[in-house]
Amino acid sequence: MDTSLTFLGATGTVTGSKFLFDTSESQVLVDCGLFQGLAPLRRRNWRRPPLDLDRLDAVVLTHAHLDHCGYLPVLARNGWHGPVYSTEGTADLASIVLTDSAHLMMEEARQANEGGWSKHTPALPLYDTDDVERALKLFRPLDFGAALHIAKGVDLEFGRAGHILGSAWAHLTMNCRTAVVSGDLGRSAHRVLLPPQPRPDCDALLIESTYGDRRHDDAAAVETFAATIRRTAARGGSVLIPAFAVDRTEVILVELARLMRAGGIPDLPVFVDSPMALASLRVYRRAIAKSWPEVRPELGVGEDAFDPGRLSELHTASQSMQVNDPHQPSIIISASGMATGGRVLHHLKAMLPNSKHTVLVVGYAAAGTRARLLVQGAREIKIHGRYVPVKADVEVIEAFSAHADADELIAWATSGTAPGATYVVHGEVESAITLANRLGTEHDHTAVVPADGERVLI
């Protein structure tokens, strides 16, 4: 009996991960991500769901980032009722991420209607908090390493991916055929999580390629990070770090704590200004306190690993407004990481026109996002319908990325017997092609960059 795989997202882009496995008797969707970035991609979120919901038996989530789980409320809104399989950490963080996503969509629709800058009348959110509540009721947590029968002819097992808390690669067994979906892979140098577990042998391997054409230089990046903070503070400015609320904020806090304790940077106030980041920080702290098997055990010993010493958690909008235009050198960590929404936009509006400040981009910036425009040297960016001049310094540091680099991806993909086929997904075109070519020429993999909507047999 044939088993097929259809690519419904994350082909030629780093967003919208959706991979549909069909055994003829059952259908399982691995990841259910939101498209982000360029307008043509975002518009895809508004199309009818690209699959027959009456035939979909289960969704498997590799982790809780929006580009992997953010479309799930759309399925719930359209009447699909689960189940959704994930690890415990993913279930905990998805509750935070999806609720925040709905609030942002609802707020952006409200502002667009009040400001009259939407092309649609009235502007509507893609989904709301009621849809999120429907989706969250569908979650069925599964431990790492525990095999489970999830649909007729389909078994699932999760392995540790080391990308964010709860992140996993998914191993599917379907009618005696096997597939491994990497999700997003983490790094051996991750400051909070243990490295990814080796993949099992499989007939089909789906591997992400976010950094498929680049290598991370950690030592140089940490020195640039510290030097940027020292230089900005010396001229009386503050450092704004747009950071993903889940994991990136925790990693940055651990590094700031290490540097301050070692005297590598000045003892500055550190503000975390993101309700979602603070909620995820509580989940990370609980994971450390309970010694979850994916976290580094040394973090549970001694001082709070996430507190550099002068940490302030900004919960309210009024607290956030007080640091919009800092009058003393400080470090502000705020979401979203790609500057697509959230409180960071207000900080950018206030700080970008001032040359004494620095904006520090510490993660991947997808095409079409404000963070990418800043990385590309834009002289002005549009925020809330108005253009803001960019006079602040902009620095880019990729080593804090929670994504494996090209060499780490290659090492993981080639750690076992070569699959029948390797599908390189979740990367921009050049990155995916580069990784596929290396897998083919250096390791004799049958490595393919699939087309959007392409269907293959496993």
C-alpha positions in Angstrom: 0.0 0.0 0.0 1.5 3.3 -1.1 2.3 6.1 1.4 2.6 9.6 0.0 3.9 12.9 1.3 2.7 16.3 0.1 4.5 19.6 0.8 2.0 22.2 1.8 4.5 24.9 3.1 8.1 25.6 4.0 9.3 25.1 0.4 11.4 28.0 -0.7 10.6 29.8 2.5 11.3 29.4 6.3 7.7 29.7 7.2 4.4 27.8 6.9 5.7 24.3 7.7 3.0 21.7 6.7 3.8 18.2 5.6 0.9 15.8 4.9 1.4 12.0 5.1 -1.3 9.9 3.5 -1.4 6.1 3.8 -4.7 5.8 1.9 -6.2 4.7 5.2 -5.2 7.7 7.2 -3.8 11.2 7.0 -1.3 12.8 9.4 -0.1 16.4 9.1 3.3 17.1 10.6 3.5 20.8 11.7 0.8 23.3 11.1 2.7 26.5 10.6 1.8 30.1 9.8 3.3 31.8 6.8 5.2 35.0 7.7 7.2 37.7 6.0 6.4 38.8 2.5 2.8 39.8 1.7 2.3 37.0 -0.9 3.2 34.4 1.8 1.0 36.0 4.5 -1.9 36.0 2.1 -1.7 32.2 1.9 -2.8 32.1 5.5 -6.2 33.4 4.4 -6.9 30.7 1.7 -9.0 27.7 2.5 -7.0 25.1 4.4 -5.0 23.2 1.8 -6.3 19.8 2.9 -9.5 17.8 3.4 -10.2 18.3 7.1 -12.7 15.4 7.1 -9.9 13.0 6.2 -7.2 14.5 8.5 -6.7 12.1 11.4 -4.1 13.8 13.5 -1.6 16.7 13.6 1.9 16.3 14.9 3.8 19.4 16.1 7.6 19.4 16.3 7.7 22.6 18.4 5.8 25.8 19.4 7.1 28.5 17.1 4.4 30.1 15.0 5.9 29.0 11.7 5.3 25.4 12.9 2.1 25.7 15.0 0.5 29.1 14.3 -2.0 27.8 11.7 -3.6 25.3 14.1 -6.4 27.7 15.2 -7.4 28.0 11.6 -8.1 24.3 11.5 -10.1 24.5 14.8 -12.0 27.5 13.4 -13.0 25.4 10.4 -14.3 22.6 12.6 -11.4 20.2 12.8 -11.3 18.6 16.3 -8.0 16.8 16.7 -6.0 15.2 18.2 -2.7 17.2 18.2 0.4 15.3 19.4 3.4 17.2 20.8 5.8 17.0 23.7 4.8 18.5 27.1 7.1 21.5 26.6 5.5 22.2 23.2 2.0 22.0 24.6 2.9 24.4 27.4 4.6 26.9 25.1 2.0 26.6 22.3 -0.6 27.8 24.7 1.4 31.0 25.3 2.4 31.5 21.7 -1.0 30.9 20.1 -2.8 33.1 22.7 -0.4 35.9 22.1 -0.7 35.5 18.3 -4.5 35.8 18.5 -4.2 38.9 20.8 -1.8 40.5 18.3 -4.0 39.8 15.3 -7.1 41.2 17.1 -5.2 44.3 18.2 -3.7 44.9 14.7 -7.2 44.6 13.2 -8.5 47.1 15.8 -5.7 49.6 15.1 -6.1 49.2 11.3 -9.8 49.9 11.6 -9.3 52.9 13.8 -6.4 54.2 11.7 -7.9 53.5 8.3 -4.7 52.0 7.0 -6.1 48.5 6.1 -7.1 47.6 2.5 -10.0 45.7 4.0 -13.2 47.1 5.6 -13.5 46.0 8.2 -10.0 44.5 9.0 -10.4 41.1 10.7 -8.0 38.8 12.5 -7.1 35.5 10.9 -8.3 33.9 14.2 -9.2 35.0 17.7 -8.8 33.7 21.2 -11.9 31.5 21.0 -10.3 29.7 18.1 -7.1 29.3 20.1 -9.0 27.8 23.0 -10.6 25.3 20.7 -7.2 24.3 19.4 -5.5 24.0 22.8 -8.1 21.5 23.9 -6.9 19.1 21.2 -3.4 18.6 22.5 -2.2 15.2 23.6 1.3 15.4 25.1 3.7 12.6 24.4 7.1 11.9 26.2 10.4 11.8 24.3 11.1 8.2 23.2 7.6 6.9 23.9 6.1 5.2 20.8 2.4 5.8 20.2 -0.2 4.5 17.7 -1.8 7.8 16.5 -3.8 6.7 13.4 -4.6 3.6 11.5 -1.3 2.2 10.3 0.7 5.1 11.8 3.0 5.1 14.8 4.8 8.2 16.2 8.0 8.7 18.3 9.6 12.0 19.3 13.3 12.6 19.7 15.0 15.6 21.3 15.8 18.3 18.7 17.4 20.9 21.1 16.0 23.9 19.3 13.6 25.3 21.9 12.1 23.7 25.0 9.9 20.8 23.9 11.3 20.8 20.4 11.4 17.3 18.8 12.1 15.5 15.6 9.2 13.2 14.6 9.7 9.6 13.6 6.7 8.2 11.8 6.2 4.5 10.9 3.5 4.0 8.2 2.7 0.7 6.7 6.3 -0.5 7.1 7.6 2.8 5.6 9.4 5.3 7.8 9.9 9.0 7.8 11.8 11.4 10.0 10.8 15.1 10.1 13.6 17.2 11.7 11.4 20.1 12.7 14.0 22.8 13.6 17.2 21.5 14.9 19.2 23.1 17.7 22.9 23.4 18.4 25.5 21.7 20.5 26.3 25.2 21.8 22.8 26.0 23.0 23.1 27.6 26.4 20.0 26.1 27.9 19.2 22.8 26.1 21.1 19.6 25.4 22.0 18.8 21.7 19.7 17.0 19.3 19.6 13.3 19.6 20.8 11.3 16.5 18.1 10.5 14.0 17.0 6.9 13.4 17.3 5.3 10.0 14.4 6.0 7.7 13.1 5.8 4.2 12.4 9.5 3.9 14.1 12.4 5.7 12.8 15.9 5.9 15.4 18.3 7.1 15.2 22.1 7.7 17.7 24.4 6.0 17.3 27.8 7.7 21.1 28.2 7.9 21.9 25.6 5.2 24.4 27.9 3.5 26.1 29.4 6.6 28.3 28.6 9.5 28.1 30.1 13.0 31.2 31.6 14.5 30.4 31.6 18.2 33.6 33.0 19.7 33.6 36.0 17.3 29.9 36.6 17.8 30.1 36.7 21.6 32.9 39.2 21.4 30.9 41.3 19.0 27.9 41.1 21.3 29.9 42.3 24.3 31.8 45.0 22.4 28.5 46.4 21.0 27.0 46.7 24.5 30.2 48.3 25.8 30.4 50.8 22.9 26.7 51.7 23.1 26.8 52.2 26.9 30.0 54.3 26.6 28.2 56.9 24.4 25.2 57.0 26.8 22.9 54.8 24.6 20.9 51.7 25.1 20.7 48.4 23.3 17.4 47.2 22.0 17.3 43.4 21.2 14.3 42.3 19.2 14.2 38.6 20.4 11.8 35.7 19.9 9.9 35.4 23.1 10.4 31.7 23.3 14.0 30.5 23.8 15.9 33.4 22.3 15.1 35.6 25.3 16.2 32.8 27.7 19.4 32.3 25.8 20.2 36.0 25.7 19.6 36.3 29.4 21.9 33.4 30.2 24.7 35.0 28.1 24.1 38.5 29.6 24.3 36.9 33.1 27.6 35.1 32.2 29.2 38.3 30.7 28.1 40.6 33.6 29.4 38.1 36.2 32.7 37.9 34.4 33.0 41.7 34.0 32.8 41.4 30.2 30.1 44.1 29.9 29.0 46.9 32.2 26.5 46.2 35.0 23.4 47.6 33.2 19.7 47.3 33.9 18.1 44.6 31.8 14.4 44.9 30.9 12.4 42.0 29.5 9.4 43.7 27.8 7.2 41.0 26.4 4.3 39.3 28.2 4.9 36.2 26.1 8.6 36.1 26.8 7.9 36.4 30.6 5.3 33.6 30.4 7.8 31.3 28.5 10.5 32.2 31.0 8.3 30.8 33.7 8.0 27.5 31.7 11.8 27.4 31.3 12.4 28.0 35.0 9.9 25.2 35.8 11.7 22.9 33.4 15.0 23.6 35.2 13.5 23.2 38.6 12.0 19.8 37.6 15.1 18.7 35.8 13.4 18.0 32.5 15.6 15.7 30.5 16.2 18.1 27.7 17.7 21.0 29.8 21.4 21.3 30.8 21.6 20.0 34.4 24.2 22.6 35.4 21.6 25.4 35.1 19.8 24.1 38.2 22.8 24.7 40.4 23.5 28.0 42.1 22.2 31.4 41.0 19.2 32.0 38.8 20.7 31.3 35.4 18.3 33.9 33.7 19.1 36.9 36.0 22.0 39.0 35.1 21.7 40.9 38.4 19.5 43.9 37.5 16.7 42.2 35.7 13.3 43.9 35.5 10.2 42.2 34.1 7.9 44.6 32.4 4.3 43.3 32.6 2.1 46.3 31.8 1.9 48.7 28.9 2.7 51.6 31.2 5.9 49.9 32.3 6.8 49.3 28.7 6.2 53.0 27.8 8.6 54.1 30.5 11.6 52.5 28.8 10.6 53.5 25.2 13.2 56.2 25.2 15.8 55.2 27.8 17.5 58.1 29.6 20.3 55.9 31.0 22.2 53.1 29.3 20.3 49.8 29.5 19.4 46.7 27.6 15.9 46.1 26.4 14.8 42.6 25.2 11.4 42.7 23.5 9.4 40.7 21.1 8.8 40.0 18.3 12.2 38.8 17.1 11.6 39.7 13.5 9.9 43.0 14.5 6.6 42.0 12.9 4.5 43.0 15.9 4.4 43.4 19.6 5.9 45.9 22.0 9.3 46.0 20.2 7.6 48.2 17.6 7.1 51.0 20.1 10.7 50.8 21.2 11.9 50.9 17.6 9.8 53.9 16.9 11.3 55.7 19.8 14.9 54.5 19.5 15.7 54.2 15.8 15.8 58.0 15.2 18.5 58.4 17.9 22.1 57.7 16.9 23.3 56.9 20.4 21.2 53.7 20.6 21.9 50.3 19.0 19.4 47.7 17.6 21.0 44.3 18.0 19.4 41.6 15.7 20.3 38.3 17.2 18.4 35.7 15.1 17.1 34.8 11.7 15.2 37.6 9.9 12.9 36.3 7.2 12.4 38.2 3.9 9.7 40.8 4.2 10.1 41.5 7.9 11.3 44.7 9.5 14.2 42.9 11.0 15.4 41.9 7.5 15.0 45.5 6.3 17.2 46.7 9.2 19.8 43.9 8.5 19.8 45.0 4.8 20.6 48.6 5.9 17.2 50.3 5.3 17.3 54.1 6.0 13.7 54.1 7.1 11.1 51.4 8.1 7.3 51.6 8.2 5.7 51.1 11.7 2.0 51.5 12.4 1.5 53.2 9.0 4.3 55.8 9.3 8.0 55.7 8.2 10.6 56.0 10.9 14.2 57.1 10.1 17.0 54.7 11.0 19.8 56.6 12.7 20.6 54.1 15.4 23.4 51.6 14.9 22.2 48.2 13.7 24.3 45.1 14.5 23.6 41.5 13.4 24.8 38.5 15.4 23.7 35.1 14.2 25.5 32.8 16.7 22.6 33.2 19.2 20.4 31.5 16.7 18.7 28.3 18.0 19.1 26.8 14.5 21.9 24.5 13.6 24.2 25.8 11.0 25.1 24.1 7.8 27.8 21.8 9.2 25.6 20.8 12.1 22.7 20.0 9.8 24.9 17.9 7.6 26.3 16.0 10.6 22.8 15.2 11.9 21.4 14.2 8.5 24.4 11.9 7.7 24.7 10.3 11.2 23.0 7.1 10.1 22.3 5.1 7.0 21.4 7.3 4.0 17.6 7.6 3.6 16.0 6.6 0.3 15.4 10.3 -0.2 16.2 13.5 1.7 13.9 16.4 1.3 15.4 19.8 2.1 12.7 22.1 3.4 12.1 25.1 5.7 14.8 27.4 4.1 15.0 30.1 1.6 15.8 28.9 -1.9 19.6 29.5 -1.9 20.0 28.0 1.5 18.0 24.9 0.7 19.7 24.4 -2.6 23.2 24.8 -1.1 22.4 22.2 1.6 20.9 19.7 -0.9 23.9 20.0 -3.1 26.3 19.3 -0.2 24.3 16.3 0.9 24.3 15.0 -2.7 27.9 15.7 -3.6 29.7 15.1 -0.3 27.5 12.3 1.1 25.8 10.7 -1.8 22.3 11.4 -0.5 19.4 11.6 -3.0 18.7 15.2 -1.8 15.8 17.2 -3.3 14.4 20.6 -2.7 10.7 19.9 -3.2 8.3 22.3 -5.0 5.3 23.8 -3.2 2.4 21.4 -3.4 4.5 18.6 -4.7 3.5 15.0 -3.8 6.0 12.1 -3.6 5.8 8.5 -2.6 7.8 7.2 0.3 
